[in-house]
Amino acid sequence: RFEKYYDQGFRKRHGMADACFFDKSVFGKDTLARNQVGVDFNDHHFDAKKLEAFLIEAPFSEQGKSDMRRLFLEERDYLPGMSIDEKRKLLRGISIKTFLEKYAKVAPEILQYYQQRTHGSFGSGADSVDAEGGIFVLPSAVAVGLGFGDGSSMFDSEPYINHFPDGNASIARLLVRSLVPGSAPGSTMEDIVTAQMDYSRLDRRQSRVRIRLNSTVVAAKHVGDVENSSAVEVTYVQKGEARSVRADKVILACWNMVIPYICPEMSKAQRDGLAYCVKVPLVYGTVVIRNWQALKKLGVSTAYCAGSYFSEVYMDFPVSIGSYRFTQSPDEPCVLHLVRVPTFPGLPLKDQYRAGRAEILATSFETFEQQVRDQLGRMFGPGGFDPLRDILAITINRWPHGYAYSYSSLFDPEFAPGQEPHIIGRKRFGRISIANADSGAMAETSVAIEQAMRAVQEVSDQAS
């Protein structure tokens, strides 16, 4: 149904496309270059004319432009004389930056251009993402030249359109409405987006399912010894007071890094497995603007921002579903999404994530607001955008515990099958099972659902 809910012709109809904003802090002057290639979720195709149009506006030297043409247009083997297995092994051991610098031999400005391209997907820069796993951010000609098929396998075959206006929130709301009848009106995926939740119904004694909000669990301990225990005592804090309940079985669906503190009676090996995968910090900014006339005038709806505080700025996905309607006219308000990933090149990957988390927690809202206004003003000011006049609201979502950790061939050892830390960490512990995206080592909704199914099956098997 999203085939019709997602307006796949919106951008073309309004003459809007991708752009790259080259930040003056890195490239000497602010430049918004249109016809950016390979950034849009649903457009991985390009032609030489589009590339030339981009290079005309991009602040690259002639050498830099020549290098970009080579990367995009020449299916060159940058690792000659090597088998595909040898190439994959080499690429797993070097970063995208190293590949571009040492093997593709591009100009330094091209390295700077690519440094933040991996931020939104991997939560780290091109200096910290292995060249095999991150090759999809490079032109398909490079993938083909290295023997990765025709390049199309680097991308999903389906368009990126299965998207609720509120992202994954609608999935959670659909689940809650199914589990707790009457918690929200309606019965379809179409009406859930604007449905008002009735929070008073979530925690009723007579309900088969009770959801207790604002109740942070701080301990889960077996009653008696683990092997012979008949229950688990769960301690939680509500309104500053510690309370407890007993349960026959428990599933911990929090993030792995806190479980060793909640369940200190676990073995050291399991606690170490849970603590191994460090969360990836992220910042999402949501900005409501008075209208999008400036974006329409500039012909830009999506921008990768090379060297900027926020690495991505794009109009909300054009989804209209149920009674919710996406903006239709440039005179109407719209939502912009901004992405920031705090990175610290030179540090080991997990240390970068820890430093990023510290930065996010220490940064004031005023600083984020200042950065939002400054960057949007420099990006869209040439189209008539005035941050003081045109920004109506700013929300900053700090996620010091953002993406689940995925293993890096650059920074992690090669574990024996079944001995990966997340697999050791997610093993059933007495009457306690574990379910979350962390336990699948992948930051995807589908992985979280798969791990939930596994944990529920563990509970079911134990009960039988």
Buried (B, 14 or more C-beta within 10 A) or exposed (E): EBEEBBBBEBBEEBEBBBBBBBBEEBBEEBBBBBBBBBBBBBBBEBEEEBBEBBBEBBBBEEEBBBBBBBBBBBBBBBBEEBEEEEBBEBBBEBBBBBBBBEBBEBBEBBBBBBBBBBBBBBBBBBBBBBBBBBBBBBBBBBBBBBBBEEBBEBBEEEEEBEBBBBEEEBBEBBEBBEBBEEBBEBEEBBBBBBBEBEEEBBBBEEBEEEBEEEBEBEBBBBEEEBEEBEBBBBBBBEEEEEEEBEEEBBBBBBBBBBBBEBBEBBEEEBBBBBBBBBBBBBBBBBBBBBBBBBBBBBBBBBBBBBBBBBBBBBBBBBBBBBEBEBBEEBEEEBBBBBBBBBBBEEBEBBEBBBBBBEBBEEBEEEEBBEBBBEBBBBBBBEBEBBBEEBBEEBEBEBBBBBBBBBBBBBBBEEEEEEEBBBBBBBBBBBBBBBBBBBBBBBBEEEBBBBBBEBBBEBBEEEEE
